[in-house]
């Protein structure tokens, strides 16, 4: 299992999938806010901030998946995901 996760983190596919998912969630939230004119609650804003951290980490990981920079991306991703879960 860990070997599989290590192999996934060394390719761009998993990082780009995570970036696409975070971007889709952000765009959906912006759609609800600006097109449907729904005001977000404070918790929604905090969750968006956590998602921006995940998006940034995914882009860092996608840029250099085979270098030690991917470990920095993993730390940013875990921290952002932890803070997002901690808020709920």
Protein Blocks (a to p, Z undefined) as FASTA:
>chain_A
ZZmmmmmmmpmklmmmmmmmmmmmmmmmmmmmmmnopacdfklmmmmmmmmmmmmmmmmm
mmmmmbmklmmmmmmmmmmmmmmmmmZZ
